[in-house]
């Protein structure tokens, strides 16, 4: 990288393919078994775009307010998220 920018960049990978998968699946798709099951099904039909598939398949629209509410209801914060917060602060 130019101008030593690599010294100022920290890469933090996430273990889940979509950020929404860190929240309670039932807040968005009632009675769903898991995000992993929904992800696998979505990839058979619409690769890489879970949210578009959820909207098409289940009529789910994911709004900021819904994400905020689901995040507030979490009992625990996944280590991926706390690690990201650590990198950003």
C-alpha atoms as one frame of an Amber mdcrd trajectory, in Angstrom:
protein
   0.000   0.000   0.000   1.077   3.521  -0.618   2.276   5.951   2.063   2.344
   3.320   4.825  -1.438   3.170   4.835  -1.237  -0.530   5.787  -0.081   0.602
   9.233  -3.365   2.470   9.646  -5.720  -0.233   8.358  -6.982  -3.102  10.476
  -8.871  -5.909   8.782 -11.542  -7.608  10.874 -13.322 -10.591   9.359 -16.738
 -11.750  10.412 -17.638 -15.436  10.697 -21.208 -15.019   9.444 -21.960 -14.147
   5.806 -24.424 -11.336   6.625 -24.474  -8.907   9.558 -28.190  -9.530  10.150
 -27.322 -13.106  11.134 -25.919 -11.868  14.449 -29.455 -10.943  15.564 -32.357
 -13.158  16.645 -33.809 -14.725  13.499 -37.323 -14.767  14.976 -37.336 -10.971
  15.223 -37.422 -10.952  11.417 -38.809 -14.356  10.345 -41.137 -15.738  13.033
 -40.843 -19.498  13.558 -37.676 -19.766  11.455 -35.346 -22.534  12.591 -32.141
 -20.527  12.213 -30.340 -17.952  10.105 -28.079 -20.718   8.852 -31.058 -22.645
   7.437 -32.425 -19.504   5.808 -28.988 -18.654   4.417 -28.597 -22.119   2.862
 -32.038 -21.934   1.308 -31.438 -18.413   0.017 -28.176 -19.463  -1.625 -29.981
 -22.140  -3.623 -32.246 -19.443  -5.079 -30.526 -16.045  -4.933 -26.813 -16.294
  -4.222 -25.314 -13.655  -1.949 -28.383 -11.544  -1.326 -30.090 -12.818   1.803
 -32.096  -9.655   2.450 -33.545  -9.504  -1.084 -34.456 -13.186  -0.865 -36.121
 -12.689   2.543 -38.208  -9.885   1.080 -39.204 -11.976  -1.938 -39.815 -15.223
  -0.025 -41.258 -13.966   3.273 -42.197 -10.339   2.649 -39.542  -9.296   5.162
 -38.205  -5.778   4.937 -35.313  -5.022   7.240 -35.430  -1.425   8.401 -32.937
   0.346  10.645 -35.475   0.567  13.455 -36.001  -3.221  13.321 -32.263  -3.873
  13.518 -31.889  -1.437  16.418 -34.712  -3.098  18.337 -33.351  -6.603  17.715
 -29.881  -5.471  18.817 -31.273  -4.001  22.044 -32.975  -7.319  22.784 -29.761
  -9.360  22.549 -28.725 -11.140  25.743 -25.108 -11.467  24.615 -22.953  -9.758
  22.030 -21.246 -12.138  19.619 -17.427 -12.006  19.804 -17.291 -10.947  16.136
 -19.249  -7.799  16.980 -17.306  -6.959  20.140 -14.088  -7.522  18.193 -15.259
  -5.092  15.524 -16.115  -2.519  18.195 -12.620  -2.959  19.665 -11.037  -2.360
  16.251 -13.139   0.775  15.704 -12.448   2.380  19.072
